[in-house]
Amino acid sequence: MDPLNLVLYLPRAEWSPGPEDPGWCAMLCQVLKEHQMCPRQKSLLRARVMDFITSTAILPLLLGCVGLFSLFKLLQWLRMRAYVRNAVVVITGATSGLGRECARVFHAAGARLVLCGRNAEALEELSQELAASRTPEVQTHKPYTVTFDLADPGAIAGAASKILQCFGHVDVLINNAGISYRGAIVDTSPDVDKRVMETNYFGPVALTKALLPAMIRRRQGHVVAISSIQGKISLPFRSAYAASKHATQAFFDCLRAEVEQHDIEVTVISPGYIHTNLSLNAVTADGSKYGVMDETTAQGRSPVQVAQDVLAALGKKKKDVVLADLMPSLAVYLRTLAPGLFFRLMASRARKERKSKHS
Ligand SMILES: NC(=O)c1ccc[n+]([C@@H]2O[C@H](COP(=O)([O-])OP(=O)(O)OC[C@H]3O[C@@H](n4cnc5c(N)ncnc54)[C@H](OP(=O)(O)O)[C@@H]3O)[C@@H](O)[C@H]2O)c1
């Protein structure tokens, strides 16, 4: 007799031991039959067990899980705040959009800010606004400002030394400033390609290189690149922008590997659309301003939310973060897993965009 059969069939009284079965079978059969219950007793017992589990076990277990999760989130939030409290954080492109919101969020978290941009007046206005704002439980600091044009290679070294003079060192550099582009490759002047690359790639690279030796000496620092989902996939009529962001991704990935030995962190953040002035400020094929708030940009995420995600990503020392909705995130995977299909979709998007422009 297979012991499994014994256990399966006995409770239903479908089996009794035969003369050829060993003695222990008969004994076990006897014991189990004695303990068999009528269906009413069984359902009562089942109900009691369920009552016990739901009233005494599941609820505390659930509450315990929720409590543990909340504690984990609270610890994460505290760690994130502690990471930037009193840290010297440099933000480029602080006069508008995501840069300005990062300035507000990092200031409220207690960071010592150096706000960078081209417009001295706008920077000063933001600095005054932040200096006047107080967060009850955090000590805040009056920000410094440094004015320079990232697209001017001659301005970077001077700007870097002014930045270092503000607080004596830099803990976090957020390369946020950027410019977008709209146009067909065939119509675009090489000067426009260069301008976009200077602002989005060569400027941030030069600034990072200028501040890096001081970080290496202190064996401390965090370099952040605000790239774009277009640093991972290329959309038609955005060639210069996508190229500059792909280059950004590549450069900062190399940097991460090279400076890990000096305890320096590198985070590349790739947002999807954000509701800022990026498309309004975009440059076109002939170098003029695009001046249109694209529907995609208008429907993008709020820059405040994205700034909070940037702070969270830094606190967790994330290396590569995509901050996008489902569709753009899926497009990144499609580009890797089914490139043929992805390229066909992009070609059809290009045809549609061209048609809608000419209609
Ligand atoms: N908005 C989006 O949908 C989106 C999506 C993904 C990634 N991003 C990235 O997010 C970053 C911030 O852009 P945003 O959306 O906040 O756009 P934004 O509102 O147009 O802000 C761009 C900032 O960059 C500064 N800037 C531009 N050219 C500069 C230069 N030559 N030198 C110094 N500063 C310069 C601008 O300063 P001025 O005020 O002097 O022009 C402004 O402060 C960019 O790197 C962008 O590529 C944006």
The ligand as an SDF file (V2000), in Angstrom:
LIG
                    3D

 48 52  0  0  0  0  0  0  0  0999 V2000
   10.8230   69.6970  -21.1430 N   0  0  0  0  0  0  0  0  0  0  0  0
   10.9460   68.4630  -21.5510 C   0  0  0  0  0  0  0  0  0  0  0  0
   10.0080   67.8850  -22.1330 O   0  0  0  0  0  0  0  0  0  0  0  0
   12.2320   67.7170  -21.3190 C   0  0  0  0  0  0  0  0  0  0  0  0
   12.2350   66.3430  -21.5270 C   0  0  0  0  0  0  0  0  0  0  0  0
   13.4050   65.6550  -21.3220 C   0  0  0  0  0  0  0  0  0  0  0  0
   14.5550   66.3180  -20.9300 C   0  0  0  0  0  0  0  0  0  0  0  0
   14.5150   67.6570  -20.7330 N   0  0  0  0  0  0  0  0  0  0  0  0
   15.7760   68.3180  -20.3540 C   0  0  0  0  0  0  0  0  0  0  0  0
   15.5680   69.0640  -19.1670 O   0  0  0  0  0  0  0  0  0  0  0  0
   16.5280   70.1020  -19.1140 C   0  0  0  0  0  0  0  0  0  0  0  0
   15.8620   71.3960  -18.6830 C   0  0  0  0  0  0  0  0  0  0  0  0
   15.0210   71.8570  -19.7280 O   0  0  0  0  0  0  0  0  0  0  0  0
   13.5800   72.4960  -19.4440 P   0  0  0  0  0  0  0  0  0  0  0  0
   12.5850   71.5200  -19.9180 O   0  0  0  0  0  0  0  0  0  0  0  0
   13.4980   72.9920  -18.0840 O   0  0  0  0  0  0  0  0  0  0  0  0
   13.5880   73.6850  -20.5200 O   0  0  0  0  0  0  0  0  0  0  0  0
   13.5930   75.2730  -20.3230 P   0  0  0  0  0  0  0  0  0  0  0  0
   12.4440   75.6980  -19.5020 O   0  0  0  0  0  0  0  0  0  0  0  0
   13.7240   75.8400  -21.7060 O   0  0  0  0  0  0  0  0  0  0  0  0
   14.9290   75.5490  -19.5060 O   0  0  0  0  0  0  0  0  0  0  0  0
   16.1760   75.4300  -20.1090 C   0  0  0  0  0  0  0  0  0  0  0  0
   17.2190   76.0860  -19.2270 C   0  0  0  0  0  0  0  0  0  0  0  0
   18.5000   75.9250  -19.8480 O   0  0  0  0  0  0  0  0  0  0  0  0
   19.1250   77.1950  -19.9180 C   0  0  0  0  0  0  0  0  0  0  0  0
   20.0070   77.3410  -21.0760 N   0  0  0  0  0  0  0  0  0  0  0  0
   19.7190   77.1690  -22.3820 C   0  0  0  0  0  0  0  0  0  0  0  0
   20.7840   77.4440  -23.1330 N   0  0  0  0  0  0  0  0  0  0  0  0
   21.7670   77.8040  -22.2820 C   0  0  0  0  0  0  0  0  0  0  0  0
   23.1110   78.2210  -22.4580 C   0  0  0  0  0  0  0  0  0  0  0  0
   23.6710   78.3360  -23.6720 N   0  0  0  0  0  0  0  0  0  0  0  0
   23.8530   78.5380  -21.3670 N   0  0  0  0  0  0  0  0  0  0  0  0
   23.3260   78.4700  -20.1410 C   0  0  0  0  0  0  0  0  0  0  0  0
   22.0470   78.0820  -19.9030 N   0  0  0  0  0  0  0  0  0  0  0  0
   21.2860   77.7570  -20.9680 C   0  0  0  0  0  0  0  0  0  0  0  0
   17.9770   78.1650  -20.0500 C   0  0  0  0  0  0  0  0  0  0  0  0
   18.4100   79.4530  -19.6890 O   0  0  0  0  0  0  0  0  0  0  0  0
   17.7980   80.8000  -20.3680 P   0  0  0  0  0  0  0  0  0  0  0  0
   16.6720   81.1640  -19.4660 O   0  0  0  0  0  0  0  0  0  0  0  0
   18.9490   81.7460  -20.3230 O   0  0  0  0  0  0  0  0  0  0  0  0
   17.3760   80.4390  -21.7510 O   0  0  0  0  0  0  0  0  0  0  0  0
   16.9900   77.5780  -19.0730 C   0  0  0  0  0  0  0  0  0  0  0  0
   17.2910   77.9650  -17.7600 O   0  0  0  0  0  0  0  0  0  0  0  0
   17.1750   70.1610  -20.4940 C   0  0  0  0  0  0  0  0  0  0  0  0
   18.4520   69.5550  -20.4610 O   0  0  0  0  0  0  0  0  0  0  0  0
   16.2490   69.3440  -21.3450 C   0  0  0  0  0  0  0  0  0  0  0  0
   16.9050   68.7620  -22.4420 O   0  0  0  0  0  0  0  0  0  0  0  0
   13.3840   68.3810  -20.9060 C   0  0  0  0  0  0  0  0  0  0  0  0
  1  2  1  0
  2  3  2  0
  2  4  1  0
  4  5  1  0
  4 48  2  0
  5  6  2  0
  6  7  1  0
  7  8  2  0
  8  9  1  0
  8 48  1  0
  9 10  1  0
  9 46  1  0
 10 11  1  0
 11 12  1  0
 11 44  1  0
 12 13  1  0
 13 14  1  0
 14 15  2  0
 14 16  1  0
 14 17  1  0
 17 18  1  0
 18 19  2  0
 18 20  1  0
 18 21  1  0
 21 22  1  0
 22 23  1  0
 23 24  1  0
 23 42  1  0
 24 25  1  0
 25 26  1  0
 25 36  1  0
 26 27  1  0
 26 35  1  0
 27 28  2  0
 28 29  1  0
 29 30  1  0
 29 35  2  0
 30 31  1  0
 30 32  2  0
 32 33  1  0
 33 34  2  0
 34 35  1  0
 36 37  1  0
 36 42  1  0
 37 38  1  0
 38 39  2  0
 38 40  1  0
 38 41  1  0
 42 43  1  0
 44 45  1  0
 44 46  1  0
 46 47  1  0
M  CHG  2   8   1  16  -1
M  END
$$$$
